[in-house]
Amino acid sequence: MAKKNRSAPAKGLRGSKVGLALSLGSSALAVIRASKQVRRAKSSHDRLNTADAVAGMLPLITSAALVLRQLRGRRTRENGPETA
């Protein structure tokens, strides 16, 4: 029995505006959740948990920045080169 490729429709969304917007939204939610974790760790005065929470936020922030850069690049290409 052949296994179905369930991620095939997602591949089409990856380069689209909608896919990039969904990726940015999920990254933003993950950053919000991680920032709550940082606040909880700081309130308990546990330095190790705080460091762990901050370290967990860094890749999320980086991925959100990469998606924003892709969106800006798309917008620049759609508008064409600006001439002054």
Sequence and secondary structure as in RCSB ss.txt:
>XXXX:A:sequence
MAKKNRSAPAKGLRGSKVGLALSLGSSALAVIRASKQVRRAKSSHDRLNTADAVAGMLPLITSAALVLRQLRGRR
TRENGPETA
>XXXX:A:secstr
     TTHHHHHHHTSHHHHHHHHHHHHHHHHHHHHHHHHHHHTT HHHHHHHHHHHHHHHHHHHHHHHHHHHHH
HHHH     
